[in-house]
Amino acid sequence: MTKATPKFLSWLLRHGLVNGELDQKGWISIDKLIAIARDTYGRTITHRWLSETVANDGKQRFQVIDKRIRAVQGHSIKGVDPTTSMVPITDPKLLVGLFHATYFRHLESILKTGLNPMNRTCVHMAIDKKLTRPDSELAILIDVEKWYGDGNVFYMAPNGVVCSDKPIPPKYFLDIVEL
């Protein structure tokens, strides 16, 4: 039996569980999660380790309430509504400097098709570089005023990540800058 890692926990809650193991809001009982990690993946998760991992997670990727746990965003599991853990942002002025971080190798495709959730349930963005992957090469700045003017909305996840539950076409790109 291998001890679980925070990366494994994040993967399991966002991508590894099958439809029906999480509810529509992405919650699973901690006891069920521990059993699945042990029986399906051969990983040891204890209540103490889980509590410490959630408390010390600098990215604040998890929520624990009433003996249940969920990842706050980033799911690829079908049936999980990505907006249930998020708050709609009603004032676009709160999103000045909003960007999507990416890599040079993806730029050509992004310029053709826009920002798409790919295998996830939403597009992730940030207003703070600390919330991006440290090796990101480019920032695609989003025209928030135009997005909202066209009747769209962004959501804020509990950990500060800004999300869209729909693709973002290139017409909403303000600029692309190297990070």
CORDA-V942376 format. One record per backbone hydrogen bond with DSSP energy under -1.0 kcal/mol. CO is the residue of the C=O (numbers start at 1). NH is the residue of the N-H. If there is no record, write none. Layout:
<<CO:NH> <CO:NH>>
This chain:
<<2:44> <5:9> <6:10> <7:11> <8:12> <9:13> <10:14> <11:15> <11:16> <12:17> <14:76> <18:21> <23:26> <24:81> <27:23> <28:69> <29:33> <30:34> <31:35> <32:36> <33:37> <34:38> <35:39> <36:40> <36:41> <37:43> <42:2> <44:4> <46:50> <47:51> <48:52> <49:53> <50:54> <51:55> <52:56> <57:60> <61:72> <63:70> <65:68> <67:30> <68:65> <69:28> <70:63> <75:121> <77:80> <81:84> <83:86> <87:156> <91:94> <92:95> <95:98> <98:142> <99:126> <100:140> <102:137> <102:138> <103:106> <104:107> <106:110> <107:111> <108:112> <109:113> <110:114> <115:168> <117:120> <123:164> <125:162> <126:99> <128:131> <129:132> <133:136> <137:179> <138:102> <139:177> <140:100> <141:174> <142:144> <143:147> <144:148> <145:149> <146:150> <147:152> <148:151> <154:89> <155:163> <156:87> <157:160> <161:157> <162:125> <163:155> <164:123> <168:115> <169:172> <170:173> <172:143> <175:141> <177:139>>
